């Protein structure tokens, strides 16, 4: 190999090495940028979550029995300070009387009927919980229904009573269904 060929070979070799060094520098710079970006914005990856619901045991069921409108719905309504007309006061009185009569004379039978439909039997504590929850929530709920109906002169006491009655029955059904579901979960464990 003559001197010029050898020199040309060395030149090409140096050029290739410079090109490789340049590529490696570019790659290192890119990786450094990615690492710094990951450090600024760390990501959390949860690969697998396992829940073992069969290991849970419910001994008591406590909570609030919601009738009709949920508490979230009440938070979204605006409070308007409007003088209450006489017909609204009378409507509220009549409604309170009918609902009280329903609670004292019919609700126990409604609960018994729902128990039969769901093939279950509530204990006295559960029945008392239903009654006390309804009695706690009822005044605010009835006032809310009356306020909604206040703008519509066609709404009468019978219509409002039927709405409240239906909501009470539906809430009792949901509550008893929850009790049955929780009992079945507890029995299957």
N, CA, C and O of each residue as an XYZ file, in Angstrom:
756
protein
N       0.845     -1.163      0.000
C       0.000      0.000      0.000
C       0.895      1.232      0.000
O       1.807      1.357      0.817
N       0.625      2.110     -0.902
C       1.452      3.302     -0.974
C       0.988      4.352      0.027
O      -0.055      4.215      0.666
N       1.774      5.375      0.139
C       1.539      6.399      1.165
C       0.205      7.122      0.964
O      -0.510      7.369      1.936
N      -0.136      7.462     -0.264
C      -1.369      8.189     -0.550
C      -2.611      7.329     -0.273
O      -3.608      7.839      0.239
N      -2.564      6.081     -0.593
C      -3.682      5.189     -0.327
C      -3.880      5.014      1.173
O      -5.000      5.018      1.684
N      -2.752      4.861      1.854
C      -2.833      4.707      3.302
C      -3.402      5.975      3.943
O      -4.223      5.910      4.858
N      -2.956      7.110      3.450
C      -3.449      8.395      3.962
C      -4.950      8.536      3.687
O      -5.688      9.010      4.551
N      -5.399      8.142      2.527
C      -6.814      8.202      2.160
C      -7.633      7.262      3.062
O      -8.720      7.616      3.520
N      -7.099      6.078      3.304
C      -7.767      5.115      4.184
C      -7.922      5.691      5.592
O      -8.998      5.598      6.182
N      -6.862      6.281      6.131
C      -6.915      6.889      7.461
C      -7.913      8.060      7.488
O      -8.637      8.227      8.469
N      -7.951      8.832      6.467
C      -8.886      9.950      6.377
C     -10.337      9.457      6.424
O     -11.164     10.023      7.139
N     -10.640      8.410      5.665
C     -11.986      7.835      5.667
C     -12.344      7.256      7.043
O     -13.465      7.417      7.524
N     -11.380      6.588      7.658
C     -11.590      6.015      8.978
C     -11.886      7.113     10.002
O     -12.787      6.959     10.826
N     -11.160      8.182      9.960
C     -11.381      9.319     10.869
C     -12.745      9.947     10.587
O     -13.458     10.320     11.519
N     -13.103     10.064      9.343
C     -14.415     10.616      8.967
C     -15.535      9.744      9.527
O     -16.505     10.269     10.073
N     -15.418      8.445      9.403
C     -16.432      7.524      9.935
C     -16.532      7.646     11.455
O     -17.629      7.651     12.012
N     -15.390      7.744     12.117
C     -15.371      7.873     13.576
C     -15.999      9.202     14.012
O     -16.723      9.256     15.006
N     -15.719     10.262     13.267
C     -16.323     11.563     13.573
C     -17.837     11.521     13.384
O     -18.594     12.098     14.165
N     -18.254     10.836     12.345
C     -19.681     10.701     12.093
C     -20.333      9.893     13.223
O     -21.402     10.265     13.707
N     -19.709      8.809     13.639
C     -20.223      8.004     14.738
C     -20.266      8.813     16.029
O     -21.246      8.753     16.771
N     -19.209      9.565     16.294
C     -19.165     10.422     17.492
C     -20.278     11.462     17.438
O     -20.925     11.728     18.451
N     -20.502     12.043     16.287
C     -21.573     13.041     16.131
C     -22.944     12.407     16.396
O     -23.773     12.997     17.089
N     -23.188     11.209     15.848
C     -24.448     10.507     16.075
C     -24.628     10.173     17.548
O     -25.713     10.345     18.102
N     -23.561      9.697     18.179
C     -23.639      9.371     19.603
C     -23.907     10.624     20.445
O     -24.683     10.573     21.399
N     -23.277     11.736     20.101
C     -23.516     12.999     20.816
C     -24.971     13.443     20.674
O     -25.587     13.893     21.640
N     -25.508     13.315     19.478
C     -26.910     13.670     19.239
C     -27.838     12.775     20.062
O     -28.804     13.248     20.662
N     -27.534     11.489     20.081
C     -28.350     10.540     20.842
C     -28.270     10.824     22.345
O     -29.289     10.788     23.034
N     -27.078     11.105     22.853
C     -26.911     11.422     24.283
C     -27.686     12.688     24.631
O     -28.342     12.754     25.671
N     -27.609     13.691     23.761
C     -28.337     14.944     24.003
C     -29.845     14.697     24.022
O     -30.542     15.246     24.874
N     -30.359     13.885     23.102
C     -31.783     13.567     23.057
C     -32.209     12.808     24.312
O     -33.249     13.109     24.897
N     -31.416     11.837     24.722
C     -31.733     11.075     25.934
C     -31.686     11.966     27.178
O     -32.508     11.808     28.080
N     -30.755     12.878     27.234
C     -30.663     13.809     28.367
C     -31.906     14.681     28.441
O     -32.419     14.932     29.531
N     -32.397     15.146     27.300
C     -33.620     15.945     27.262
C     -34.821     15.125     27.718
O     -35.660     15.624     28.468
N     -34.915     13.879     27.276
C     -36.019     13.012     27.693
C     -35.989     12.750     29.188
O     -37.034     12.742     29.838
N     -34.812     12.536     29.735
C     -34.686     12.288     31.174
C     -35.108     13.523     31.966
O     -35.823     13.411     32.962
N     -34.670     14.680     31.531
C     -35.058     15.901     32.258
C     -36.552     16.164     32.141
O     -37.169     16.651     33.089
N     -37.139     15.848     30.996
C     -38.583     16.016     30.845
C     -39.336     15.035     31.739
O     -40.342     15.408     32.343
N     -38.883     13.820     31.834
C     -39.514     12.837     32.720
C     -39.370     13.237     34.184
O     -40.272     12.992     34.985
N     -38.263     13.839     34.531
C     -38.069     14.287     35.913
C     -38.999     15.449     36.246
O     -39.465     15.567     37.379
N     -39.269     16.304     35.269
C     -40.203     17.417     35.494
C     -41.640     16.935     35.577
O     -42.413     17.456     36.381
N     -42.016     15.962     34.775
C     -43.370     15.427     34.734
C     -43.347     13.930     35.023
O     -43.436     13.120     34.101
N     -43.231     13.564     36.278
C     -43.192     12.127     36.558
C     -44.558     11.495     36.302
O     -45.594     12.086     36.609
N     -44.549     10.318     35.750
C     -45.786      9.590     35.503
C     -45.849      8.396     36.438
O     -44.841      7.769     36.762
N     -47.050      8.113     36.850
C     -47.268      6.975     37.725
C     -48.064      5.950     36.940
O     -49.127      6.251     36.397
N     -47.551      4.773     36.889
C     -48.237      3.704     36.183
C     -48.630      2.637     37.192
O     -47.791      2.077     37.898
N     -49.918      2.375     37.240
C     -50.418      1.319     38.106
C     -50.738      0.146     37.203
O     -51.666      0.198     36.395
N     -49.983     -0.876     37.348
C     -50.107     -2.012     36.449
C     -51.346     -2.844     36.732
O     -52.084     -3.198     35.812
N     -51.580     -3.162     38.012
C     -52.668     -4.073     38.319
C     -53.189     -3.792     39.719
O     -52.415     -3.689     40.671
N     -54.512     -3.670     39.839
C     -55.166     -3.518     41.133
C     -56.072     -4.717     41.344
O     -56.799     -5.129     40.441
N     -56.022     -5.260     42.522
C     -56.891     -6.379     42.833
C     -57.740     -6.028     44.042
O     -57.225     -5.600     45.075
N     -59.042     -6.214     43.903
C     -59.969     -6.005     44.999
C     -60.578     -7.350     45.377
O     -61.012     -8.112     44.513
N     -60.604     -7.620     46.626
C     -61.192     -8.861     47.096
C     -62.432     -8.542     47.915
O     -62.392     -8.511     49.145
N     -63.538     -8.304     47.209
C     -64.779     -7.950     47.884
C     -65.345     -9.121     48.685
O     -66.103     -8.924     49.634
N     -64.975    -10.322     48.300
C     -65.505    -11.469     49.012
C     -64.968    -11.555     50.439
O     -65.478    -12.331     51.247
N     -63.951    -10.770     50.748
C     -63.394    -10.774     52.089
C     -64.045     -9.737     52.995
O     -63.771     -9.706     54.195
N     -64.907     -8.884     52.434
C     -65.591     -7.877     53.233
C     -66.806     -8.487     53.917
O     -67.472     -9.365     53.368
N     -67.080     -8.012     55.110
C     -68.256     -8.483     55.835
C     -68.985     -7.263     56.389
O     -68.394     -6.455     57.105
N     -70.247     -7.132     56.062
C     -71.058     -6.026     56.547
C     -71.949     -6.548     57.661
O     -72.776     -7.435     57.447
N     -71.770     -5.987     58.855
C     -72.580     -6.416     59.987
C     -73.753     -5.482     60.225
O     -74.829     -5.924     60.627
N     -73.553     -4.189     59.978
C     -74.650     -3.237     60.145
C     -74.695     -2.346     58.915
O     -73.672     -2.058     58.294
N     -75.882     -1.925     58.584
C     -76.074     -1.028     57.459
C     -76.596      0.283     58.023
O     -77.705      0.346     58.554
N     -75.790      1.323     57.905
C     -76.185      2.622     58.433
C     -76.086      3.640     57.312
O     -75.359      3.443     56.338
N     -76.809      4.707     57.458
C     -76.739      5.750     56.458
C     -78.018      6.541     56.427
O     -78.825      6.490     57.355
N     -78.192      7.269     55.354
C     -79.350      8.118     55.201
C     -80.209      7.595     54.070
O     -79.699      7.255     53.003
N     -81.486      7.531     54.294
C     -82.444      7.108     53.286
C     -82.898      8.361     52.545
O     -83.573      9.212     53.125
N     -82.533      8.483     51.265
C     -82.882      9.673     50.495
C     -84.236      9.495     49.839
O     -84.510      8.477     49.204
N     -85.069     10.494     50.002
C     -86.403     10.474     49.419
C     -86.440     11.534     48.322
O     -86.183     12.709     48.583
N     -86.753     11.131     47.127
C     -86.943     12.100     46.047
C     -85.645     12.730     45.601
O     -84.739     12.038     45.136
N     -85.550     14.019     45.738
C     -84.417     14.792     45.250
C     -83.187     14.469     46.091
O     -83.272     14.368     47.314
N     -82.048     14.310     45.432
C     -80.815     14.013     46.160
C     -80.234     15.305     46.744
O     -80.564     16.395     46.276
N     -79.378     15.193     47.756
C     -78.769     16.389     48.351
C     -77.973     17.206     47.335
O     -77.877     18.427     47.462
N     -77.399     16.538     46.321
C     -76.669     17.276     45.298
C     -77.610     18.164     44.488
O     -77.239     19.268     44.089
N     -78.836     17.676     44.244
C     -79.807     18.483     43.513
C     -80.192     19.721     44.322
O     -80.377     20.803     43.765
N     -80.310     19.554     45.631
C     -80.676     20.686     46.479
C     -79.587     21.749     46.478
O     -79.885     22.941     46.546
N     -78.330     21.326     46.403
C     -77.225     22.280     46.413
C     -77.214     23.120     45.139
O     -76.721     24.248     45.149
N     -77.749     22.587     44.046
C     -77.733     23.299     42.776
C     -78.919     24.242     42.590
O     -78.939     25.014     41.632
N     -79.896     24.196     43.475
C     -81.044     25.073     43.330
C     -80.745     26.421     43.968
O     -79.991     26.519     44.936
N     -81.341     27.434     43.416
C     -81.135     28.778     43.943
C     -82.194     29.075     44.993
O     -83.349     28.666     44.870
N     -81.777     29.792     46.025
C     -82.693     30.164     47.087
C     -83.270     31.537     46.743
O     -82.542     32.529     46.705
N     -84.553     31.590     46.500
C     -85.211     32.839     46.150
C     -86.068     33.296     47.320
O     -86.931     32.560     47.798
N     -85.825     34.489     47.765
C     -86.592     35.019     48.894
C     -87.837     35.717     48.345
O     -87.826     36.919     48.079
N     -88.894     34.948     48.184
C     -90.160     35.457     47.660
C     -91.196     35.297     48.758
O     -91.262     34.242     49.388
N     -92.002     36.314     49.001
C     -93.035     36.167     50.027
C     -93.965     34.997     49.677
O     -94.328     34.797     48.518
N     -94.333     34.243     50.697
C     -95.168     33.070     50.483
C     -96.636     33.480     50.417
O     -97.165     34.040     51.376
N     -97.298     33.206     49.289
C     -98.722     33.533     49.171
C     -99.557     32.641     50.099
O     -99.117     31.569     50.516
N    -100.764     33.108     50.408
C    -101.649     32.367     51.314
C    -101.999     30.980     50.785
O    -102.074     30.022     51.555
N    -102.213     30.865     49.466
C    -102.579     29.551     48.931
C    -101.429     28.545     49.103
O    -101.674     27.345     49.227
N    -100.188     29.024     49.111
C     -99.044     28.140     49.306
C     -98.983     27.679     50.764
O     -98.665     26.522     51.036
N     -99.287     28.577     51.693
C     -99.300     28.214     53.113
C    -100.383     27.166     53.360
O    -100.155     26.186     54.071
N    -101.556     27.375     52.773
C    -102.650     26.413     52.927
C    -102.289     25.078     52.273
O    -102.565     24.015     52.828
N    -101.680     25.140     51.106
C    -101.254     23.930     50.406
C    -100.256     23.139     51.264
O    -100.338     21.914     51.354
N     -99.330     23.843     51.881
C     -98.330     23.193     52.727
C     -98.979     22.518     53.928
O     -98.611     21.398     54.283
N     -99.943     23.190     54.557
C    -100.644     22.602     55.713
C    -101.370     21.318     55.308
O    -101.249     20.288     55.971
N    -102.128     21.397     54.209
C    -102.865     20.225     53.738
C    -101.924     19.076     53.404
O    -102.200     17.917     53.712
N    -100.823     19.417     52.776
C     -99.846     18.410     52.390
C     -99.240     17.740     53.623
O     -99.086     16.519     53.654
N     -98.898     18.529     54.631
C     -98.350     17.970     55.869
C     -99.349     17.004     56.513
O     -98.972     15.933     56.986
N    -100.615     17.392     56.524
C    -101.632     16.533     57.133
C    -101.749     15.204     56.385
O    -101.801     14.141     57.003
N    -101.790     15.269     55.071
C    -101.947     14.025     54.280
C    -100.726     13.126     54.407
O    -100.860     11.907     54.518
N     -99.541     13.716     54.391
C     -98.322     12.917     54.492
C     -98.213     12.304     55.886
O     -97.830     11.141     56.019
N     -98.547     13.077     56.933
C     -98.535     12.519     58.291
C     -99.515     11.351     58.404
O     -99.206     10.326     59.013
N    -100.695     11.517     57.813
C    -101.685     10.444     57.836
C    -101.142      9.211     57.103
O    -101.308      8.087     57.576
N    -100.504      9.417     55.965
C     -99.908      8.310     55.214
C     -98.852      7.581     56.056
O     -98.810      6.351     56.080
N     -98.005      8.352     56.742
C     -96.944      7.739     57.547
C     -97.516      6.921     58.696
O     -97.017      5.836     58.994
N     -98.556      7.431     59.343
C     -99.090      6.733     60.514
C     -99.995      5.560     60.143
O    -100.053      4.575     60.880
N    -100.698      5.647     59.023
C    -101.671      4.597     58.715
C    -101.238      3.640     57.605
O    -101.645      2.478     57.618
N    -100.434      4.084     56.655
C    -100.157      3.255     55.488
C     -98.716      2.776     55.350
O     -98.479      1.730     54.746
N     -97.754      3.506     55.889
C     -96.353      3.187     55.613
C     -95.959      1.801     56.117
O     -95.199      1.094     55.456
N     -96.464      1.416     57.268
C     -96.139      0.093     57.793
C     -96.613     -0.999     56.824
O     -95.903     -1.978     56.593
N     -97.801     -0.830     56.265
C     -98.314     -1.783     55.282
C     -97.498     -1.773     54.005
O     -97.277     -2.820     53.395
N     -97.042     -0.581     53.592
C     -96.206     -0.480     52.394
C     -94.900     -1.241     52.612
O     -94.443     -1.969     51.730
N     -94.303     -1.068     53.793
C     -93.055     -1.767     54.095
C     -93.291     -3.275     54.084
O     -92.483     -4.026     53.536
N     -94.385     -3.716     54.682
C     -94.703     -5.154     54.698
C     -94.873     -5.693     53.286
O     -94.395     -6.785     52.979
N     -95.541     -4.951     52.433
C     -95.755     -5.375     51.045
C     -94.419     -5.485     50.300
O     -94.198     -6.436     49.551
N     -93.542     -4.515     50.509
C     -92.223     -4.557     49.859
C     -91.412     -5.734     50.395
O     -90.685     -6.384     49.644
N     -91.537     -6.006     51.687
C     -90.851     -7.165     52.267
C     -91.316     -8.452     51.585
O     -90.503     -9.320     51.267
N     -92.621     -8.570     51.364
C     -93.151     -9.766     50.703
C     -92.609     -9.881     49.280
O     -92.205    -10.959     48.844
N     -92.606     -8.754     48.563
C     -92.117     -8.756     47.184
C     -90.653     -9.177     47.110
O     -90.242     -9.869     46.179
N     -89.874     -8.754     48.097
C     -88.437     -9.047     48.085
C     -88.087    -10.266     48.927
O     -86.914    -10.596     49.105
N     -89.113    -10.929     49.441
C     -88.926    -12.159     50.212
C     -87.914    -11.962     51.347
O     -86.935    -12.701     51.460
N     -88.168    -10.961     52.176
C     -87.295    -10.675     53.307
C     -88.128    -10.205     54.484
O     -89.325     -9.950     54.348
N     -87.504    -10.092     55.615
C     -88.189     -9.621     56.825
C     -87.249     -8.661     57.550
O     -86.148     -9.048     57.943
N     -87.678     -7.408     57.729
C     -86.881     -6.426     58.459
C     -87.071     -6.631     59.955
O     -88.125     -7.078     60.408
N     -86.033     -6.297     60.712
C     -86.202     -6.324     62.160
C     -86.737     -4.961     62.613
O     -86.823     -4.028     61.814
N     -87.085     -4.852     63.858
C     -87.711     -3.623     64.374
C     -86.764     -2.427     64.264
O     -87.200     -1.309     63.992
N     -85.487     -2.664     64.474
C     -84.506     -1.577     64.380
C     -84.455     -1.009     62.961
O     -84.370      0.205     62.779
N     -84.507     -1.882     61.966
C     -84.478     -1.433     60.576
C     -85.749     -0.651     60.232
O     -85.690      0.356     59.526
N     -86.881     -1.111     60.726
C     -88.140     -0.390     60.484
C     -88.096      1.002     61.126
O     -88.499      1.991     60.514
N     -87.604      1.061     62.356
C     -87.505      2.353     63.048
C     -86.547      3.292     62.325
O     -86.772      4.501     62.277
N     -85.474      2.732     61.761
C     -84.526      3.543     61.002
C     -85.211      4.155     59.779
O     -84.992      5.323     59.458
N     -86.032      3.365     59.106
C     -86.769      3.880     57.948
C     -87.695      5.020     58.379
O     -87.689      6.089     57.768
N     -88.485      4.795     59.422
C     -89.410      5.830     59.891
C     -88.662      7.101     60.311
O     -89.063      8.205     59.942
N     -87.591      6.950     61.072
C     -86.892      8.139     61.567
C     -86.209      8.893     60.429
O     -86.192     10.124     60.426
N     -85.642      8.160     59.459
C     -85.028      8.841     58.313
C     -86.065      9.634     57.523
O     -85.821     10.773     57.125
N     -87.207      9.025     57.305
C     -88.262      9.710     56.549
C     -88.733     10.943     57.317
O     -88.888     12.014     56.730
N     -88.959     10.805     58.606
C     -89.440     11.939     59.397
C     -88.417     13.065     59.478
O     -88.793     14.236     59.534
N     -87.123     12.728     59.484
C     -86.088     13.762     59.507
C     -86.052     14.542     58.190
O     -85.891     15.762     58.186
N     -86.201     13.837     57.092
C     -86.046     14.471     55.786
C     -87.319     15.117     55.259
O     -87.264     16.015     54.419
N     -88.451     14.664     55.746
C     -89.722     15.062     55.162
C     -90.013     16.558     55.167
O     -90.420     17.078     54.128
N     -89.830     17.285     56.270
C     -90.172     18.715     56.225
C     -89.415     19.481     55.132
O     -90.008     20.264     54.391
N     -88.114     19.248     55.041
C     -87.336     19.954     54.019
C     -87.765     19.529     52.613
O     -87.855     20.359     51.709
N     -88.027     18.235     52.436
C     -88.448     17.732     51.123
C     -89.801     18.316     50.716
O     -89.983     18.741     49.576
N     -90.739     18.332     51.649
C     -92.068     18.863     51.314
C     -91.972     20.348     50.964
O     -92.611     20.807     50.018
N     -91.180     21.091     51.719
C     -91.004     22.507     51.388
C     -90.385     22.673     50.008
O     -90.743     23.583     49.260
N     -89.454     21.786     49.680
C     -88.826     21.849     48.356
C     -89.857     21.585     47.259
O     -89.884     22.293     46.253
N     -90.697     20.580     47.446
C     -91.747     20.293     46.457
C     -92.724     21.462     46.336
O     -93.133     21.818     45.231
N     -93.095     22.052     47.460
C     -94.019     23.182     47.422
C     -93.377     24.352     46.687
O     -94.043     25.035     45.909
N     -92.092     24.587     46.926
C     -91.405     25.679     46.218
C     -91.379     25.430     44.719
O     -91.585     26.354     43.932
N     -91.126     24.183     44.313
C     -91.134     23.865     42.887
C     -92.523     24.069     42.290
O     -92.658     24.537     41.160
N     -93.546     23.718     43.051
C     -94.915     23.826     42.554
C     -95.459     25.243     42.655
O     -96.490     25.551     42.056
N     -94.797     26.096     43.389
C     -95.288     27.447     43.637
C     -95.499     28.235     42.342
O     -96.436     29.027     42.238
N     -94.639     28.017     41.373
C     -94.771     28.756     40.124
C     -95.900     28.257     39.241
O     -96.316     28.964     38.323
N     -96.400     27.073     39.492
C     -97.456     26.483     38.672
C     -98.759     26.454     39.474
O     -98.916     25.639     40.383
N     -99.673     27.332     39.138
C    -100.945     27.442     39.870
C    -101.811     26.191     39.709
O    -102.700     25.936     40.522
N    -101.542     25.403     38.644
C    -102.363     24.219     38.390
C    -102.028     23.072     39.331
O    -102.840     22.162     39.502
N    -100.849     23.097     39.944
C    -100.447     22.015     40.844
C    -101.297     22.077     42.101
O    -101.412     23.124     42.738
N    -101.890     20.942     42.450
C    -102.711     20.918     43.662
C    -102.097     19.980     44.696
O    -101.108     19.293     44.442
N    -102.714     19.981     45.850
C    -102.208     19.206     46.990
C    -102.217     17.709     46.688
O    -101.291     17.003     47.086
N    -103.243     17.208     45.994
C    -103.332     15.780     45.689
C    -102.173     15.334     44.800
O    -101.586     14.272     45.009
N    -101.858     16.149     43.824
C    -100.765     15.822     42.905
C     -99.420     15.813     43.639
O     -98.606     14.911     43.441
N     -99.199     16.808     44.475
C     -97.959     16.858     45.250
C     -97.870     15.673     46.226
O     -96.810     15.067     46.387
N     -98.997     15.356     46.870
C     -99.015     14.237     47.799
C     -98.657     12.937     47.083
O     -97.869     12.143     47.598
N     -99.227     12.716     45.902
C     -98.935     11.489     45.153
C     -97.448     11.420     44.782
O     -96.847     10.346     44.818
N     -96.864     12.554     44.430
C     -95.436     12.591     44.104
C     -94.595     12.237     45.320
O     -93.680     11.418     45.233
N     -94.909     12.861     46.463
C     -94.161     12.586     47.692
C     -94.355     11.136     48.115
O     -93.398     10.469     48.507
N     -95.575     10.651     48.038
C     -95.882      9.262     48.413
C     -95.073      8.296     47.542
O     -94.480      7.344     48.048
N     -95.055      8.544     46.246
C     -94.284      7.688     45.326
C     -92.797      7.726     45.655
O     -92.125      6.694     45.625
N     -92.285      8.905     45.968
C     -90.872      9.028     46.320
C     -90.547      8.277     47.603
O     -89.495      7.646     47.704
N     -91.445      8.339     48.585
C     -91.231      7.618     49.846
C     -91.205      6.116     49.580
O     -90.323      5.410     50.070
N     -92.162      5.633     48.812
C     -92.233      4.198     48.506
C     -90.982      3.760     47.745
O     -90.410      2.710     48.036
N     -90.567      4.555     46.786
C     -89.369      4.206     46.011
C     -88.133      4.192     46.913
O     -87.284      3.311     46.787
N     -88.032      5.162     47.818
C     -86.879      5.195     48.727
C     -86.876      3.976     49.642
O     -85.818      3.410     49.916
N     -88.042      3.570     50.114
C     -88.134      2.378     50.974
C     -87.737      1.135     50.179
O     -87.039      0.266     50.702
N     -88.170      1.042     48.932
C     -87.798     -0.103     48.088
C     -86.279     -0.168     47.909
O     -85.679     -1.235     48.030
N     -85.675      0.965     47.624
C     -84.223      1.000     47.435
C     -83.509      0.598     48.725
O     -82.540     -0.161     48.693
N     -83.988      1.104     49.848
C     -83.371      0.799     51.135
C     -83.477     -0.699     51.444
O     -82.489     -1.325     51.828
N     -84.653     -1.262     51.281
C     -84.832     -2.695     51.570
C     -84.012     -3.534     50.588
O     -83.441     -4.555     50.972
N     -83.950     -3.112     49.334
C     -83.130     -3.823     48.352
C     -81.661     -3.813     48.789
O     -80.964     -4.816     48.643
N     -81.192     -2.679     49.326
C     -79.821     -2.601     49.828
C     -79.608     -3.585     50.973
O     -78.591     -4.275     51.029
N     -80.563     -3.643     51.872
C     -80.451     -4.560     53.004
C     -80.381     -5.999     52.514
O     -79.561     -6.784     52.990
N     -81.242     -6.343     51.559
C     -81.254     -7.710     51.009
C     -79.921     -8.010     50.333
O     -79.366     -9.093     50.516
N     -79.403     -7.063     49.555
C     -78.125     -7.268     48.864
C     -76.991     -7.461     49.865
O     -76.152     -8.345     49.695
N     -76.968     -6.634     50.907
C     -75.915     -6.743     51.912
C     -76.024     -8.055     52.675
O     -75.006     -8.661     53.013
N     -77.239     -8.499     52.949
C     -77.438     -9.765     53.649
C     -76.959    -10.925     52.793
O     -76.310    -11.843     53.295
N     -77.278    -10.891     51.490
C     -76.834    -11.958     50.589
C     -75.321    -11.988     50.490
O     -74.729    -13.067     50.442
N     -74.672    -10.811     50.459
C     -73.211    -10.768     50.414
C     -72.634    -11.379     51.690
O     -71.675    -12.149     51.642
N     -73.224    -11.030     52.818
C     -72.742    -11.560     54.101
C     -72.949    -13.064     54.206
O     -72.108    -13.766     54.766
N     -74.074    -13.571     53.667
C     -74.348    -15.005     53.725
C     -73.432    -15.814     52.825
O     -73.107    -16.961     53.131
N     -73.015    -15.216     51.712
C     -72.198    -15.964     50.748
C     -70.739    -16.060     51.184
O     -69.955    -16.775     50.560
N     -70.373    -15.361     52.231
C     -68.967    -15.382     52.639
C     -68.670    -16.519     53.528
O     -67.530    -16.681     53.962
